Amino acid sequence: MNIYGPVPSRRLGYSLGVDLLPFKTCSFDCIYCQLGRTIRKTVRRREFISAQEILGQIKRVLASRKKIDCITFSGSGEPTLSTAIRAVIAGIKKMTSVPVVVLTNSSLLSHREVREALLQADIVVPTLDAATQAVFLKVHRPHASLKVDKIVAGLKRFRQEFPGKIWLEVMLVKGINDRPSHLKKLKDLIAALKPAKVHLNTVVRPPAEKRARPVSRSELRKIQEFLGPGTEIIADFEGKEQAPAGEGLAEVIVSALRRRPMTRRDLRLFLGKSPGLIKKCLSSLLRKRKIKARRYKGAVYYESEGS
């Protein structure tokens, strides 16, 4: 399945995830990525999974009438690497009025065909973590062909062309892109882009590299004030539970953990099952070595063994 959820999202409510790529296919190899190191680093676009297959899966989930606040392109890598994204967005628009959201690392927005592919989306959440090439290389470890100036130029062109909302995400890593001199450069770029919102984020799940450390809540508040109106700190999602999909509980848990590490609480909110049942199922999956547990910042996160 290339569809997962609906998953409780800190900013999007219950989000039905759409994954257009094989696991960890990306133009970046971010030090903070919760899915680990990039396996296939590329900027070559192609149809990894057919649009018809993806749309068929989305149609089946929509027919289940589960609570879905948005349909979000995210998952195992950079979604704009898939040439199917344009047809999938167009197909979703014919099926439902549920808003379409695209999370992108911004790396391919300099390409006209990529910008055009996203025009029917309702919200695009591009990443801008670096204002200089030196910081860009440290944070993202990008494909060798990528330059931050070209990415910023692509973002500016997309801002002019896109009729929907742009929520710019800034992921801050302690000691790397949170220095005042760098934040001043980021602020200037944000002022030029004029996004509807700026989402401040930091490392909250186990990262690809141990050196990727979070910025504290108090520091985030100071940076929020510095960046000015329209800047939000992304808070933990709180929402009502809902029942899991029709698959067995163990299969649903393993599928969810392939996309991102989760705590027991995350899984309880996602699945709508009792803490005892979640604990029992996780224990069984750990014994069978289908998942693994990792402690990070005082919390235990569960991951797929394949992650």
C-alpha positions in Angstrom: 0.0 0.0 0.0 1.2 3.5 -0.9 -1.5 5.1 1.3 -1.3 5.3 5.0 -3.4 6.7 7.8 -5.3 8.8 8.4 -2.4 9.7 10.8 -2.7 12.4 13.4 -0.6 15.4 12.3 0.6 18.2 14.5 -0.6 20.8 12.0 -3.0 19.1 9.5 -5.4 17.2 11.7 -6.2 13.6 10.5 -4.0 13.3 7.4 -4.3 10.6 4.8 -0.7 10.1 3.6 0.2 9.5 0.0 3.6 7.9 -0.7 4.7 8.0 -4.4 8.2 6.6 -3.9 10.2 3.6 -2.9 11.6 3.9 0.7 14.1 6.8 1.2 14.3 8.0 -2.4 15.2 11.7 -2.0 17.3 14.6 -3.4 18.5 15.3 0.2 20.1 13.2 3.0 19.0 15.4 5.9 20.9 14.9 9.2 17.6 15.3 11.1 15.5 12.9 9.0 13.3 10.6 11.1 13.5 7.8 8.5 17.3 7.5 8.6 19.9 7.9 5.8 18.8 8.3 2.2 19.1 5.1 0.2 18.6 6.5 -3.3 19.8 10.1 -3.6 18.6 11.4 -7.0 17.2 14.4 -8.8 15.9 12.3 -11.7 12.1 12.4 -12.0 10.2 9.4 -13.1 7.0 7.5 -12.4 7.9 5.1 -9.6 4.3 3.9 -9.0 1.5 4.5 -11.5 -1.0 7.2 -10.9 -3.8 4.7 -11.5 -2.6 2.4 -8.8 -2.3 5.3 -6.3 -5.8 6.7 -7.1 -7.4 3.3 -6.8 -6.0 3.0 -3.2 -7.2 6.5 -2.3 -10.6 5.8 -3.7 -10.9 2.7 -1.5 -9.9 4.7 1.6 -12.4 7.5 0.9 -15.1 4.9 0.5 -14.5 3.8 4.1 -15.8 7.2 5.2 -13.0 7.6 7.9 -12.4 11.1 9.2 -9.9 12.7 6.8 -9.0 16.4 7.2 -6.6 16.4 4.3 -4.7 14.2 1.8 -1.0 14.8 2.2 1.8 13.9 -0.2 4.8 13.0 2.0 6.1 9.6 3.1 9.4 7.9 2.1 11.2 10.8 0.3 10.7 13.9 -1.9 7.3 13.5 -3.6 8.0 15.8 -6.5 10.5 13.3 -7.8 7.5 11.3 -9.0 6.2 12.4 -12.4 2.8 10.9 -11.3 2.1 13.6 -8.8 0.3 15.9 -11.2 -2.1 13.2 -12.4 -2.7 12.0 -8.8 -3.5 15.5 -7.5 -5.9 16.0 -10.5 -7.5 12.6 -9.8 -8.1 13.4 -6.2 -9.7 16.7 -7.1 -12.3 14.8 -9.2 -13.1 12.4 -6.2 -13.4 14.6 -3.2 -13.3 18.2 -1.8 -10.8 17.1 0.9 -7.9 19.6 0.7 -4.7 18.4 -0.9 -1.4 19.2 0.8 2.1 18.7 -0.6 5.1 18.6 1.7 8.3 19.2 -0.3 11.9 19.9 0.4 11.8 22.6 -2.3 14.7 21.1 -4.2 12.9 20.8 -7.5 10.8 23.9 -7.6 13.3 25.5 -10.0 11.8 23.2 -12.6 8.8 24.6 -14.4 7.1 21.2 -14.8 7.3 20.6 -11.0 5.8 23.9 -10.2 3.0 23.3 -12.7 2.4 19.8 -11.2 1.6 21.4 -7.8 -0.8 24.2 -9.0 -4.0 22.2 -8.2 -2.9 21.6 -4.6 -4.6 23.6 -1.8 -1.6 23.9 0.5 2.1 23.5 -0.3 4.5 23.2 2.7 8.0 23.8 1.3 11.1 23.5 3.4 13.7 26.3 3.8 16.3 25.5 6.5 19.3 27.1 5.0 20.1 30.6 3.6 23.7 29.9 2.6 25.3 27.0 0.6 27.6 26.1 3.6 24.6 25.6 5.9 22.6 23.9 3.1 25.4 21.3 2.8 25.6 20.7 6.5 21.9 20.2 7.1 20.7 18.5 3.9 23.7 16.7 2.4 22.0 17.2 -1.0 22.5 15.8 -4.4 25.7 17.3 -5.8 23.8 19.2 -8.5 21.7 21.2 -6.0 22.5 24.8 -5.0 20.6 26.8 -2.4 20.4 30.0 -4.5 18.6 28.1 -7.3 16.2 26.5 -4.8 15.3 29.9 -3.4 14.8 31.3 -6.9 12.4 28.4 -7.6 10.5 29.1 -4.4 10.1 32.7 -5.4 8.8 31.8 -8.8 6.4 29.3 -7.2 5.2 31.9 -4.8 4.2 34.1 -7.8 2.4 31.3 -9.7 0.7 29.3 -7.0 -2.9 30.3 -6.2 -3.1 28.3 -3.0 -1.5 28.7 0.5 2.2 28.4 1.2 3.2 27.4 4.7 7.0 27.6 4.8 8.6 25.1 7.2 11.9 25.9 8.9 13.5 23.0 10.7 16.1 24.2 13.2 19.0 22.1 14.3 21.0 23.2 17.4 24.3 24.7 16.6 24.0 24.4 12.8 21.3 26.7 11.4 20.1 28.5 14.5 22.9 31.1 14.9 21.7 34.7 14.9 23.6 35.6 11.7 22.0 32.8 9.8 18.6 33.5 11.2 18.9 37.1 10.0 19.5 35.8 6.4 16.6 33.4 6.7 14.4 36.2 7.9 15.3 38.3 4.8 14.4 35.4 2.5 11.1 34.8 4.3 10.2 38.5 3.9 10.8 38.1 0.1 8.8 34.9 -0.1 5.8 36.2 1.9 4.3 32.8 2.8 0.9 32.6 4.5 2.6 31.0 7.5 6.0 30.1 8.8 6.2 26.8 10.7 9.1 26.6 13.1 10.1 23.0 13.8 13.0 21.2 15.4 14.2 17.6 16.0 11.5 15.9 17.9 11.9 12.3 16.7 15.1 10.1 16.5 17.2 11.7 13.7 19.4 10.1 11.1 22.5 11.6 12.9 23.0 11.9 16.6 24.6 15.3 16.1 21.2 16.6 15.0 20.0 18.1 18.3 16.8 20.0 19.0 16.5 23.7 19.7 14.8 24.2 23.1 11.2 25.4 23.4 12.4 28.7 25.0 14.8 29.3 22.1 12.1 28.5 19.6 9.9 31.2 21.2 12.7 33.8 20.9 13.2 32.8 17.2 9.4 33.0 16.7 9.4 36.5 18.0 12.4 37.5 15.9 10.8 36.2 12.7 7.7 38.1 13.4 3.9 37.8 12.7 2.7 34.6 10.9 5.4 32.5 12.6 4.1 29.5 14.5 5.8 26.8 16.6 4.4 23.5 15.6 2.8 21.9 18.7 2.0 18.3 19.4 -1.3 17.1 17.9 -4.2 16.5 20.2 -7.3 14.9 18.7 -10.0 12.4 19.1 -9.2 8.7 18.5 -10.6 6.8 15.5 -10.8 3.2 14.6 -7.9 1.6 12.6 -8.2 0.5 9.0 -9.6 -3.0 8.2 -6.1 -4.7 8.2 -5.0 -6.6 11.3 -3.6 -4.4 14.1 -0.1 -5.7 13.8 0.0 -5.0 10.0 -1.3 -1.5 10.5 1.3 -0.8 13.1 4.2 -2.1 11.0 2.9 -0.1 8.0 2.7 3.1 10.0 6.2 2.7 11.5 7.7 2.3 8.0 6.8 6.0 7.5 7.8 7.4 10.8 8.8 6.4 14.3 6.0 6.6 16.8 5.6 6.4 20.6 2.8 4.3 22.2 0.8 7.5 22.6 1.1 8.3 18.9 -0.1 4.8 18.0 -3.0 5.0 20.5 -4.2 8.3 18.9 -3.7 6.9 15.4 -5.4 3.5 16.0 -8.0 4.3 18.6 -7.2 1.2 20.7 -6.6 0.8 24.4 -3.0 1.3 25.8 -3.0 -2.4 27.0 -3.8 -3.7 23.5 -1.2 -1.5 21.9 1.4 -2.6 24.4 0.6 -6.3 23.9 0.9 -5.9 20.1 4.2 -4.0 20.3 5.7 -6.7 22.6 4.7 -9.4 20.1 6.2 -7.4 17.1 9.4 -6.8 19.1 9.8 -10.5 19.9 9.3 -11.4 16.2 11.8 -8.7 15.3 9.4 -6.9 13.0 10.0 -3.6 14.8 12.6 -2.1 17.1 12.5 0.3 20.0 14.8 3.3 20.4 15.0 5.8 23.3 15.3 9.4 22.3 15.0 12.4 24.6 13.4 10.4 27.4 10.7 8.8 25.2 10.6 5.3 23.5 10.0 5.4 19.8 9.1 2.3 17.8 10.4 1.8 14.3 10.1 -0.7 11.5 13.0 -3.1 11.4 13.4 -2.1 7.7 13.8 1.6 8.6 
